[in-house]
Amino acid sequence: MRPDISVLGRYTYLATELFWGAVAFSLLRRAGALGRAAVTIGALYPIAYVWDRYTLAVGVFSIDLRTGVEIAGIPLEEHLFMAVVPGLVLGFHETLFSVAGDEADHD
């Protein structure tokens, strides 16, 4: 059984983005990769924005549990999503490889 986080109502999606964003930030900070990740996310963002705006416009998906705040034609939460997802991927990547690199240095 999965927990029902919809009790947060219109803040549900925002809360999940903030939670996973904090995880991503922590991993990137621990790995010393905040700057590199910011550059990568900045490079990916315009592509993600166009893709997201198009898929929302044609009805590929809808977002029900959101604040209703829109910026540049898409929900606030989607802007966060476009930074959180690559940030989380990069955070795990940097953490895994920095730990593996530390172990390789000690062998």
Residue, then its C-alpha position, 0 to 999 in steps of 0.5 A: m500500500r502506498p501512502d496517500i500524499s494527496v492530503l496536501g491538495r494543490y500543494t502535492y506536486l510542489a511538495t514532491e518537487l521540493f523533497w526530491g530537489a532537496v535530495a538532489f541538492s544534498l547529493l550534488r553538494r556532497a559530491g562537490a558538483l553543484g556548479r557543474a550540475a547547474v551548467t548542465i541543467g541550464a543547458l538542458y532547460p530550454i529543450a525541456y521547456v519546449w518539450d513540456r510546453y508542447t506535451l501539455a498543450v496537446g494533452v499528453f498529460s495533465i497535472d491535477l494536484r498543483t498550485g495553479v501558478e503558471i510561469a511562461g505557459i507551464p505550471l510552476e511545478e514543471h519548471l522545478f521538475m525540469a531542474v530536479v530530475p536532471g539534478l537528481v540524476l547528476g547527483f546520484h551519478e556524481t555521488l556514485f562515481s566519487v565514492a567509487g573513485d575514493e575506493a579506487d584510490h585506496d586499493 
